[in-house]
Amino acid sequence: MAAVKKSAFMLSSATVMMAPAFTTDVYALTPDAHSVGMVKEVAVPLDSSMISLTNGVSQATVASRRTSVQPTISFTSYEFTAENVARSLAMSGTIGALKRGVLTTEAAAEATQLILGSNPVPGEAGSAITALGDIPSGSTILVQRPAPNQDYVFPTKSSGAATGTESPWTVPIAANYAIPAGMSFPVGSQVWVLPVLRPNIDQDDLFGVKITGTLDSYDRPVTVVLPKVRVSKGFSLSFSETEYGGMPWELMPLLMSTSEATDRLADIGTSAFFDIYIGA
């Protein structure tokens, strides 16, 4: 049995952080601002193949070179936030804030306004509606009946700024976004002010990625910094009654061009995919 040289064994979870490539300092990504949240089975393999030259009847190898060198990143994420879903669709733009209110007046068929108060998500103080500016003109809104009819929903859009001096507020809805005939929402229905994600098959944004974990003892850090990464697989919705759904991601790191490898990124340069730091 081989002697153990150092207590530096890999048994760890990891934090995956993502931000738009080159516009955000990839070295400065933080868990609070940039993490995709809970992930499992994070892997960063570097694969390659070989080109060989053989000689003679025995076809003995006399020379070989490594080729097709390509790292990949894979993991499964479990937090279905709008920001994560956008990332999984290779969309790096800013995602608007989530707000939640509650109807204080019934929204009947053909209603062209919603009258609502604040009803923040428990534990998410930022989702409270505290000012008129929280529901600007053009806001995307999803109205949802209360339990047990949470699957009864209607997406709509505000046609102007909310009005009122304090809660409840009145939100106007354009005629072509009005509550349809045959639908209605009672008092107590949830009103979600949220971003709408519209997948574009041509969207293919680049990300900077930082992955950090620790070895199993002494909090030895293992950090990988990948400044140029493309999402090759990510988006997946799986509604299951027997297990929690996850999104299996696959990311492809790319080499930087000379114009991209500037300032501190020049340390990585144009012939390396990433920096890796290991405290062991």
Backbone torsions as a table, in degrees:
resi	resn	phi	psi	omega
1	MET	NA	133.0	-179.3
2	ALA	-69.9	141.3	177.1
3	ALA	-71.8	142.5	177.1
4	VAL	-77.5	118.8	-178.6
5	LYS	-82.7	-36.5	-176.8
6	LYS	-155.3	143.1	177.3
7	SER	-78.5	83.1	-176.3
8	ALA	-139.9	68.8	-174.7
9	PHE	-107.7	146.0	-175.8
10	MET	-93.4	102.9	171.4
11	LEU	-145.4	93.4	-166.3
12	SER	-160.4	152.2	163.4
13	SER	-88.4	176.4	-179.1
14	ALA	-142.3	158.4	173.8
15	THR	-109.2	124.6	179.0
16	VAL	-105.7	122.4	-179.4
17	MET	-116.9	138.6	-177.3
18	MET	-137.6	146.2	175.1
19	ALA	-157.1	162.2	178.6
20	PRO	-55.0	134.1	-177.9
21	ALA	-65.3	138.1	170.5
22	PHE	72.2	-19.3	175.7
23	THR	-94.3	-16.2	176.0
24	THR	-123.7	135.5	-179.5
25	ASP	-65.0	110.1	-175.7
26	VAL	-64.3	-29.7	178.6
27	TYR	-68.8	-26.4	-173.7
28	ALA	-97.2	11.1	178.2
29	LEU	-64.5	141.0	-178.0
30	THR	-124.4	153.5	179.0
31	PRO	-59.2	-41.2	-176.8
32	ASP	-64.9	-39.9	-173.0
33	ALA	-94.4	-25.7	-167.6
34	HIS	-130.3	-3.3	-177.0
35	SER	-69.4	147.3	172.6
36	VAL	-85.6	2.2	176.6
37	GLY	88.1	-149.1	-175.2
38	MET	-65.3	126.5	176.6
39	VAL	-135.2	158.8	175.3
40	LYS	-134.4	155.0	173.2
41	GLU	53.8	53.3	176.8
42	VAL	-76.3	129.0	-178.6
43	ALA	-138.6	141.6	177.4
44	VAL	-132.0	75.6	178.3
45	PRO	-81.6	152.3	173.6
46	LEU	-116.5	108.6	-176.1
47	ASP	-104.2	156.7	177.6
48	SER	-159.2	171.1	172.9
49	SER	-130.1	177.2	-175.9
50	MET	-124.8	142.3	168.3
51	ILE	-105.7	124.3	-175.1
52	SER	-120.2	147.3	173.4
53	LEU	-111.2	123.9	-179.5
54	THR	-114.6	162.1	-175.0
55	ASN	-144.4	144.9	172.9
56	GLY	80.1	174.4	179.4
57	VAL	-60.9	-34.6	-179.3
58	SER	-75.6	-8.8	-179.5
59	GLN	51.4	46.4	177.8
60	ALA	-72.9	140.1	179.5
61	THR	-75.3	124.9	180.0
62	VAL	-111.3	-16.6	177.6
63	ALA	-158.8	150.8	176.5
64	SER	-155.2	151.6	176.7
65	ARG	-137.2	143.0	176.4
66	ARG	-76.5	140.8	-179.6
67	THR	-144.8	174.0	179.2
68	SER	52.5	45.0	-179.8
69	VAL	-76.0	123.2	-177.8
70	GLN	-153.5	117.5	171.8
71	PRO	-80.3	158.3	172.2
72	THR	-137.3	161.8	174.2
73	ILE	-126.0	132.5	176.3
74	SER	-137.5	146.5	175.4
75	PHE	-170.1	167.8	173.4
76	THR	-116.6	125.5	177.6
77	SER	-103.4	153.8	-172.7
78	TYR	-124.2	-6.5	-178.5
79	GLU	-98.4	111.6	-175.3
80	PHE	-90.9	63.4	173.9
81	THR	-84.8	160.2	177.6
82	ALA	-59.7	-37.7	-179.4
83	GLU	-65.1	-42.6	179.7
84	ASN	-67.9	-40.5	178.7
85	VAL	-63.9	-40.0	177.2
86	ALA	-61.8	-45.5	177.3
87	ARG	-58.2	-42.5	-178.1
88	SER	-64.7	-21.1	177.3
89	LEU	-95.9	12.7	-179.5
90	ALA	62.4	36.0	176.9
91	MET	-111.4	117.7	-174.1
92	SER	-105.4	5.9	-177.2
93	GLY	-69.7	168.4	179.9
94	THR	-69.9	135.0	178.3
95	ILE	-100.7	130.3	-178.8
96	GLY	-66.8	162.4	-178.2
97	ALA	-72.4	146.7	176.0
98	LEU	-89.3	132.6	175.6
99	LYS	-129.7	150.7	178.0
100	ARG	-136.3	133.1	175.9
101	GLY	-127.7	-173.2	-179.4
102	VAL	-143.2	136.8	179.9
103	LEU	-65.4	131.0	173.6
104	THR	-103.8	-7.9	175.6
105	THR	-136.2	140.3	-179.6
106	GLU	-58.6	140.4	172.5
107	ALA	-105.1	99.3	-176.5
108	ALA	-86.9	177.1	179.0
109	ALA	-56.0	139.9	178.8
110	GLU	68.5	14.1	176.6
111	ALA	-64.1	136.5	179.4
112	THR	-115.1	18.6	173.4
113	GLN	-154.9	154.3	175.9
114	LEU	-120.6	133.3	177.7
115	ILE	-112.8	119.1	-168.8
116	LEU	-145.8	156.6	170.8
117	GLY	-113.9	176.2	-179.4
118	SER	-78.9	144.5	177.5
119	ASN	-152.2	71.9	-173.3
120	PRO	-62.7	152.2	174.0
121	VAL	-64.1	131.4	179.9
122	PRO	-53.6	131.5	179.5
123	GLY	82.6	-1.6	180.0
124	GLU	-124.5	79.2	-176.5
125	ALA	-58.4	-29.9	-178.8
126	GLY	-67.7	-12.7	179.9
127	SER	-87.0	-0.9	178.0
128	ALA	-69.8	144.9	173.3
129	ILE	-95.4	109.3	-173.6
130	THR	-118.3	-9.0	-177.5
131	ALA	-153.0	159.9	-179.9
132	LEU	-58.3	-33.9	-178.0
133	GLY	-66.5	-11.7	178.1
134	ASP	-72.9	-16.2	178.4
135	ILE	-129.1	73.2	-178.4
136	PRO	-71.9	166.4	177.1
137	SER	-58.2	138.2	-179.7
138	GLY	86.0	7.0	179.5
139	SER	-65.6	139.9	172.3
140	THR	-82.5	131.8	-174.7
141	ILE	-130.2	138.1	173.4
142	LEU	-120.2	118.6	178.2
143	VAL	-96.2	134.2	-172.6
144	GLN	-135.5	125.7	176.6
145	ARG	-64.4	152.9	178.2
146	PRO	-72.9	170.0	178.3
147	ALA	-56.9	141.4	10.2
148	PRO	-97.9	23.8	-174.8
149	ASN	-113.8	42.4	-175.9
150	GLN	-66.3	-15.1	179.1
151	ASP	-86.1	3.9	177.6
152	TYR	-97.1	100.1	-172.9
153	VAL	-134.5	161.0	175.7
154	PHE	-146.1	120.7	175.0
155	PRO	-82.3	138.2	178.8
156	THR	-147.8	-171.9	-176.9
157	LYS	-148.5	140.4	177.7
158	SER	-75.9	142.0	-178.6
159	SER	-100.0	-2.4	179.5
160	GLY	-166.0	176.6	-179.6
161	ALA	-69.7	149.0	175.1
162	ALA	-63.6	153.1	179.4
163	THR	-126.4	162.0	-179.1
164	GLY	124.4	152.2	-179.6
165	THR	-90.1	-21.7	176.1
166	GLU	-161.9	175.9	179.7
167	SER	-61.5	138.5	2.3
168	PRO	-80.0	154.2	178.6
169	TRP	-105.8	155.2	178.1
170	THR	-111.0	124.8	-178.0
171	VAL	-113.8	117.1	179.1
172	PRO	-76.2	147.1	178.0
173	ILE	-124.2	133.6	177.9
174	ALA	-63.7	151.7	-175.2
175	ALA	-56.1	-39.6	-178.3
176	ASN	-77.4	-1.3	174.0
177	TYR	-114.6	9.0	-176.5
178	ALA	-64.3	157.6	175.9
179	ILE	-58.4	124.3	-174.9
180	PRO	-68.9	157.5	172.6
181	ALA	-57.5	136.4	-179.4
182	GLY	93.3	-10.4	177.6
183	MET	-113.7	150.8	174.4
184	SER	-158.0	157.0	-179.0
185	PHE	-133.0	121.3	-176.4
186	PRO	-77.1	169.0	170.9
187	VAL	-55.5	138.3	-177.9
188	GLY	97.8	-7.5	176.3
189	SER	-67.0	144.5	179.6
190	GLN	-79.0	142.7	175.8
191	VAL	-122.2	109.4	-177.9
192	TRP	-99.2	122.7	172.3
193	VAL	-99.9	111.6	-167.1
194	LEU	-146.4	163.6	176.0
195	PRO	-75.7	146.2	172.8
196	VAL	-103.9	133.8	179.7
197	LEU	-105.5	124.6	-176.9
198	ARG	-121.7	93.9	-175.6
199	PRO	-58.0	132.7	178.4
200	ASN	-115.3	120.1	-176.0
201	ILE	-63.5	-17.6	178.6
202	ASP	-91.0	-6.2	-179.0
203	GLN	-72.0	129.0	-176.0
204	ASP	-154.7	53.8	-174.0
205	ASP	-68.6	153.6	176.4
206	LEU	-94.8	148.9	179.0
207	PHE	-127.3	152.8	164.1
208	GLY	-98.2	138.5	-174.4
209	VAL	-129.2	135.8	171.5
210	LYS	-126.5	128.7	-179.3
211	ILE	-120.2	128.9	-178.5
212	THR	-132.8	131.6	172.4
213	GLY	-140.1	-175.2	176.8
214	THR	-133.2	153.5	171.1
215	LEU	-75.7	173.4	-166.9
216	ASP	-76.8	-5.7	179.3
217	SER	-142.8	148.5	175.7
218	TYR	63.5	17.3	178.9
219	ASP	53.3	36.5	177.7
220	ARG	-64.3	122.5	-175.5
221	PRO	-80.6	146.7	168.8
222	VAL	-129.4	113.7	-174.9
223	THR	-128.7	132.8	177.3
224	VAL	-119.4	129.6	179.3
225	VAL	-116.0	117.6	-176.7
226	LEU	-122.5	104.1	-171.0
227	PRO	-76.8	-18.8	-175.1
228	LYS	-138.6	106.1	-173.6
229	VAL	-135.8	140.1	176.0
230	ARG	-114.5	140.1	177.9
231	VAL	-82.2	116.3	178.0
232	SER	-99.6	-21.4	177.3
233	LYS	-157.4	139.8	179.7
234	GLY	-167.8	-58.1	-171.4
235	PHE	-65.1	129.0	176.0
236	SER	-163.5	126.9	173.7
237	LEU	-111.1	125.4	-179.2
238	SER	-134.6	106.4	179.4
239	PHE	-91.4	115.6	-175.8
240	SER	-132.8	144.2	176.5
241	GLU	-96.3	-1.7	-175.4
242	THR	-116.0	-18.7	178.6
243	GLU	-155.4	156.1	-180.0
244	TYR	-69.8	137.4	178.9
245	GLY	-80.2	151.3	176.6
246	GLY	-138.5	164.8	175.7
247	MET	-110.2	112.5	177.0
248	PRO	-79.4	117.2	-176.6
249	TRP	-101.1	147.5	166.6
250	GLU	-134.8	126.0	-179.1
251	LEU	-119.9	146.6	-179.7
252	MET	-117.5	108.0	173.4
253	PRO	-66.8	145.2	-179.7
254	LEU	-124.6	155.8	172.6
255	LEU	-75.9	145.3	178.0
256	MET	-83.3	153.2	171.4
257	SER	-84.3	169.7	179.5
258	THR	-60.0	-38.2	-178.6
259	SER	-72.2	-20.8	179.6
260	GLU	-89.4	-32.4	-175.9
261	ALA	-83.4	67.1	-178.2
262	THR	-116.0	170.1	-178.6
263	ASP	50.5	-131.1	-176.5
264	ARG	-68.5	-26.9	179.2
265	LEU	-65.1	-15.2	175.8
266	ALA	-63.5	-21.4	176.7
267	ASP	-64.1	-36.9	176.7
268	ILE	-77.2	-41.7	174.8
269	GLY	77.4	-162.7	-174.1
270	THR	-104.2	5.0	-178.4
271	SER	-124.0	9.3	177.0
272	ALA	-127.7	146.2	-179.5
273	PHE	-87.3	-27.5	-173.4
274	PHE	-161.7	165.2	166.7
275	ASP	-103.3	144.2	174.2
276	ILE	-130.9	134.4	-178.1
277	TYR	-119.8	126.0	-178.3
278	ILE	-130.1	122.9	-178.6
279	GLY	-86.9	51.8	-179.7
280	ALA	-150.4	NA	NA
